């Protein structure tokens, strides 16, 4: 796998409202556990829609991995429409802009403001076409999410061709939490 589509829950879907939430530590660790073997196996590009939540947290971790251990890793973000982040509060916008400055590539599918769901659908289709697989933070048995729609598209693609879908689930997060608690004994 050379190019991977990274996406998952938004922050509000997880009930995470700031960067100090303790759950972020475990979500980031789960991402590292899944992405490092792929990088070591030849992954070249991480491509994400850049939604506020897992997309940005994973991107932040990927940037750290690129800057410290894997200098050939490239990171790309593809927004659906112009000004996607403008409705976010100031802290979220600052966080996004800090990450955006460190990307290898940033682009916008629809060079106009939000007009409808077709902009997200176009972005998702481009990302599916440009990637060889997906790493998804989504759990069918947990909270509902808009991510289920992109997962369904990825599953349809996987039925037609080799397109691995790697999931981070609530079980993965819980296992990391339990392991840390055990190690603290």
Secondary structure, 3 states (H helix, E strand, C coil): CCEEEEEECECHHHCCCCCCCCHHHHHHHHHHHHHHHHHHCCCCEEEECCCCEHHHHHHHHHHHHHHHCCCCCEEEEEEEECCCCCCCCHHHHHHHHHHHCCCCEEEEEECCCCCCCHHHHHHHHHHHHHCCEEEEECCCCCCCCCHHHHHHHHHHHHHHCCCEEEEECHHHHHHHHHHHHHHCC
